[in-house]
Amino acid sequence: MLRPETIPTVVALYLFWLLGLYVVTRSPRSAVSQLAAAAQFSLALFLFGEALQGSAGDEAEWRRWTAPFWSGVPLSAILWPAVVVQLTRSHGAGASIQLLRRGGYAAFALVAAAEALSALLGLFDGPIYHWSGPTTVAASGLLHARPGPLYGPFALVTLLATSGPVLLLELLRRETRPDSSLRPQLRWLIWSGIAFWASATYLTANAFFGLGLPTYPGHLTLAIGTAAMAWNVAQYSALLEGEVLVRDFFYFLTASTVLAAFYSAVYLVSGQPFSQRWLLALLLLVLGTVAVQALFFEAGRQVLDYLFFRREVRDLRQRLRSVETRAARQLSADAPVATLAALDGEGLQNQVADAMRQLHSVGALAEHPLLAMLPNAHRQAADLSGGDGSPLTRGRALQTLLLRTVERLRPEGQRPAQITPGWLQYLALEEEYVNGRPNKDLAQDFHVSEATFHRARRQAIAHLTAELAAQEERGAVVERK
């Protein structure tokens, strides 16, 4: 039978799987978001094995789902620090970057190598766990593997892998401006890291000392921390594209769960007795259904369009679906319908880049599409400027909004002698767009290649877009109140 202690594991498995699919298929793609999705799937692999172990009727059934699935733990212990390192490389400007350069990268490489070795050794009986001859927990009747001689070093490395990123995130949070849209995400990521550490400590102590405690508190804590990590990574990746995910995410969650519940109900009424094979079939049905729906639904629609519609109609339907998706992620529920026309194109980030290129042309800014895409933020800037609504006033208000937002990206403290990524991104905006200097001269002044400078500028435009998106959201809240 399905033991009550296994139910939280099944729920956490479904949540990890769904969050990973959402980040992969609907969140704007970035290195951080893809690493976070990989961490979700790694933990889902581990919990898949845990759920089937909990339904085992004998030792033979239990052993079938142990070693290969346990490797999800060391893999996730590599991916979580990788997420934090990538965030720091993109947004760090002071102490966090120095910490990476003075040993952080080396420490991450050592932890990753140790965890990869643990994943390999865990496939064998003895080094990390004794998969043969498991012990039985008296309270629940669940089987548990006995720790092997290398379990202690593995546990120590895993605790370092979960605690070290928290310290790096705190440094990054402290050097981020208080009004930055990144700051709330960093705060929640820190709490995610604390949850990872607490879960790892609980599960490690339980296995190492043979305490016989139930594992579901550790799994629940792990679920909370990982869900918070994936959500905040997806939310910030969306802000970089000028989007918000709240409604779209819950739409995805509801649609996927309803579909999975329907197929599960059909399977449950079949009347088959519970067994490990029964649970395996149910999990494969549920996880496979939501994966097919998330990964192949749009591809299926495109195939049908190709079969039944001519090219012009196919292109129009594709553009309308793009507008439909972006409409669900508008910066504001109060944004005018005109925003949809602007969304059906290059997107907010490219419009921001175009407006920055015309920063000193007030006449061009007065008619710029960005005005329709950021109505609330622009209205607040115009109110602060005491404008009368004329085209000249609109252009000046948008110019003021852009200049003030660029200044928000300035890292704390004095400009360092050796330019950090955060400072390079800010100076790319300040020197090229505000001061009008050629980017070739700037690359020489900052002692970087032109390719590096262009990459920093693209990242700076993305961060500028995120700040404008956050201001638009705050303006919408004020308007609703």
N, C-alpha and C positions, 0 to 999 in steps of 0.2 A: 504494500500500500504506500501511497504518498504520505510521508511523515510530515507533520506540521513544521518541523524545523527546516524542511526543504523548500517550503512555499516562498519565504523571502528570497531564497537563492534563485528560484524560477522567475520571480518578479524582477529582480535586479538584472538577470540575464536578458529578459525582454527589453528592459529599459536601455541597457547598454547597446543592444543590437539596434534598437530604433534610433537612438541618438547618433550612433555611428553612421547609419544610413542617411539620416537627415543632413549631417555635416557633409557627407560625400556628395549627395545629390542636389541639395537645395541651398546650402550655405555657400557664399562666395569663396572661391578657392584661394588658398594661400598655404604657405609651408606650415604655418602654425595650425591651421584647421585640419590639414591632412594628417599631421602628426597626432592631433587630438583624436581624430577618427580612428587611426590605427590603434591608439591606446584603448579606445572603447571596444574594438573588435578583439583585442588581446585579452581583455578582462572577460568579455563574453565567452571566449574559448575556454578560459579557466572555469567559469561558472557553469558552462554547459556540462563539463565533466563532473563538477561538484553535484549538480542536480541529478545526474544519472547515477553517481555513486550513492546518493541518498536514497535511491529507489532500488538498490541492489538487493536481491534475495539471498545471495550467498557470496563467498569470497571471489569466486571465479567471475561473476558478473561485476563485482566491484573493481577488480583489477583491470578489466577491459577499458575503463574510463579514467585511469589515473595518470600515468606518466606523460603521454602526449599532450593532454589537456592542461596539466599543471604548468607547462612551459609558458602559458599565458601570463603567469605572475612575473617571471624575470623579464619577459618582453615588455610588459607595461612599465616595469621599473626602469627600463631604458627610455621608453617613449615619453614618460612624464617629465624627466629632466630635459629631454630634447625640446619639448614644448617651451619650457621656461628659458632655455638658452636661446632659442630662436626669437622669443619675445624680447629678450634683453638685447640681442643683436640689432633688432629693428628699432627699439625705442630707448635703449639706454643712452645716457649722456655723461655720466660721471663715475661714481664709485662702482656701480654695477658693471660697467665695461672694464674698468680697471681690475675688478675682481676676476672677471673672466680671463683677462690677459695674464694675470699674475698667478694663475694656477687653476682657474675655473675650468678652462678647456681641458687641461690635463686630467683634472679630477673626474670630469664627465667621461673622458675616454677610458679611464681606468674602471669606473663603475660600469660603463657599457660593456667593456671586455669581460669583467667579472660576472655580470648578469648573463651575458651570452654563453659563457662557459658553464654557468649554473644550469641554463636551459638545456644544454647538451648533456651534462652529467645527470640531470634529472630524468633523462630517458632510460637510465640504467638502474637496476635494482641495487641499492646500497649506498652510493656516495652521498646523495642528498637525503633521500628517503629509502626506507626498507619497504618496498612495495609488496613483498611477500611477508606473510605472517602479520597482518594488521591487528591492531587492538580494537576492542569493542567498548564504546562509551556506554556505561551502565544506564545512565538516565534516558538516553534516546535510542540505544541499540544501533547507532551508526558506527560504521567501521572507519578507522583512521590509521594512516601509515605512521610507523615509528620513524623519528628523525635519524638520519645517518651521521657519520662522523664529520661531514662537511656542511651540515645544516647550520651550525653556529656561524661560520664565516659567511655563508650565504645570507643568513638573517641580518648580520651586521651590515653587509653591503646594501641590503634592501632598505634597512632603516636609514642609512646615509642617503640613499637615492630618493627617499621620500621626505627627509628633513632638509637636506641641502638646498633644494629649489625654493623652499619657503623663505630661507634667509635671503636668497637672491631676489625673490619677488618683493620682499620688504624693502630692500635697497632701491629697487626700481620704482616702487611706489613712492618712497620718500623724495626721490629726485624728479618725480613727475609733477607738473604744475597742479595745484589744487583744483583748478577749473577744467582740467583735461578730461575728455570723455573716456580715456584709458583708465583713469584712477578707480572708478567703481569696479571695473572688470578685474583689476589687479587685486583689489580688496577681497573680492569673492574667490579669486584664484588662490589667494593666501589661505583662506578658510578651507578650500579644496585640499591644499597641501597638508593642512593640519589634520583633516579627516583621513587622508591617505596614511599619514604617520600613525594616527591612533589605530586605524584598522590593521596596519602592518604589525604594530606593537602587540595588539591583542591576539591576532592569529599566530604570530611567532612565539609569544610566551606560552600560548595554549599548547602548541605542538612541541616546543622545546622542553617544557617542564612536565608535559603529560598531565595537564590540569583536568582534562575531560570536560571542559566547558563547551556549550553549544557554539557552533561557528556562525550562526546567523547574525549575532550582533556585529561581528566583524564585516560580514557581507553587506549588511545594511549601511554601516558607516562608509564602507567602500563605495556603495551605490550612490550615496548622497554626495560624497566628494567628487566622484567621477562625473556624475550628472551635472554638478555645478561647473566643473571644468569645461565639459563639452558645450554647455549652454553659453557660458561667458565667452569662450573662444568663437563660437558661431556668431554671437551677438556683436562682438567687436569686429569680426571679419565683415559682417554686414554693414556696420557703421562706416567702414572704409569705403564701401560702395554707395553710401548714402541711403541705406535701407534699415528698416527695423524688422525683427523676426517674430515678435510675440504672437500676433494673430496667426501668421503663417505657420509657426511651429505647432500651435495647438490645433490648427486645422489639419496639419499632417498627422499629428498624434492621434486625433479623433478618427480621421478617415482610416488610418492603418489599423487601429485597435478594433474598430467596427468590423472591418474586413476580416481580421484575424479571428474575432469572436464568432463571426458567422461560420467560417470553415471549422473552427473548433467545436461549435455546437453540433454541426453535422457529424463530426467524428465521434463526439461524446455519446450521441444517441444511438451509436452502433451497438452499444451494449457489451463491448468486449471487457473482460475482467482486467483489473489493473495489474501491470507488470512493468519491468524495466523496458521491455520492447514497446509496450503501449505508450509509456511516457516518451520514449525516443521518437516514435512516430508522430506524437502530438507536437513535440518541440520542433521537429523538422517541418511539419505542416505549417505551424504558426510562423516560425522564423523565415521559412522559404516563401510563404505567401507575402509577407510584408516586404521581403527583399525583391521579389519579382515585381511587385507593385511599384516600389520606389525606383528600381533600376531600369525597368523595361517598359513601363507604361507609356512614357513619352515616345520611346523608340517604336513601340507598336502603333501609336497614332500616326507617326511619320510614315511607316510602311503602308498603312491603310490609305493615307493621303496620296501616296505615290501611286497606289493601285487605282484609285477612283477619281482623282482630280488632276486637271492640267497644271502646268508649272506655275502660272500666275496665281491660281487659286491656292496652291500649296504654299507659296511664299506669303500670301496674305494671311492664311490661317496660322502659319508659324509666327508671324509678327503679332497677330492678335493674342496668341498664347503667351508670347513674351510680355506684352502689355498686361495681360491678366495676372501673370506671376508678379510683376513689379507693382501692380496696383495693390496687391495684398501686403506689400512691404512699404507703402508710402510713408514718408517721413511724418505725416500728420493725417489723422482722420478728417481734419477740416480743410485739407488742401483742395483747391478748386479742380474741376474736371480738366482744366487746361494742363494740369500736371501730367496727365496720361499721355498727351501728345509729346511732351518733352521726354517722358520715360521711354517712349518708343523710338529709341535712337542710340546714341553713343553712351548714354547714362550720365548720372550726376557727376561722376569723377572727371569725365572728359569736358563737361560743361564748366566745371570749376577751373580746369587747366586753361580752357579758352578764355574765361573771364580774367584770369591772372595775366595772360598775355596782353589783354587790353586794359590792364589796370589803370593806366593813366589817360585813357580815352573815356571821359565821362559820358560823351554822347553815345558811344557804342555800348557802354554798360547800361544806359537808360533803356535800351531795347533788347537787352540780353536775355536768352531763355532761362538763365539762372534765376531771374526774378520770379518766374512762375513756379520754379521748383522749390524755392525757399521763401514762401510768402510770409510766414510768421517771423522768421529771423530778420528778413528784410524790413518788415513793418516795425519791429522794435528798433532797428537801427535808424529808420527814418524818423521815428518818434523822438529818439535821443538827439537827432540832428535838427529837430524843429522844422521839418520839411512841410511844404505846402502841396505836395502831390504832383508837382510839375515834372516833366521829363528830366530836367537838369537835377532836380532834387533826388529823383529816383536813382539816377546814375551815381550821384555823390554818396547816397546812402549805401548802395551796394559796394562802392569803393571803400567806404568807412568800415563796413562789415568785413570785407576781405582783409584789410590792413589790421584790424583789431584781432581777427582770428589768426593771422600769421604771427602776431606778437604773442599769442597764447602758446604757440609751439616753441617759443624760446626756452631752452633748458635753464634750470636754476643755476645761479652762481655766475662766475666770470668765465669768459671764453678761455678754454685751456690752450696751452701751447701746442699740444698734439690734438688735432681735431678728432672728436669722437663721432660715431654715426649720428647721434641725435643732433649735435651741433652742425654737422655737415648738411643734414636735411633742412634745418632751420635756415642756415646761411644760403642754401641753394635758392630758397624762396626770397629771402631778404635781399640778397645781392643781385640776383638775375631779374626778378620781377619788380621789386620795389625800387632798387637803385639802377636797374637797367644795364648791368655789366654783362659782357659776352661770356658765355659759359666756358669757352676755351681758356680765357684769362683766369676765370675762377678755378678751373681744374688745376692750372699751374700754381696759383696762389696757395691752394690747399694741399698741393703735392699728392694729387690722386690722378688716376687716368680719367679720360673723358667718359669711358664706359661706366666707371665707378660713380662719377659725378651725375651722369644721366640716371643711373639707378637710384641714387640718393634723391634726386629731384622727383622721380616718379613716386618714391615712397613718401616724400614730403607732401606731394599733391594728395596722396591717399589719406594721410593724416589730417591734412587741411579739410578734406571732404568729410572725414569723421567728425571733426570739431563743428563744422557747419551743420551736419546732420543732428548732432546733439543739441545745438542751439535751436534748431527748428523744432525738435521735440519739446524742449523746455518752453518755447513760444506757444506751441499748441496747447500745453497744459495750462498756461496762463490764460489763453483765450477761452478754454472750456470753463475755467473757474469764473 
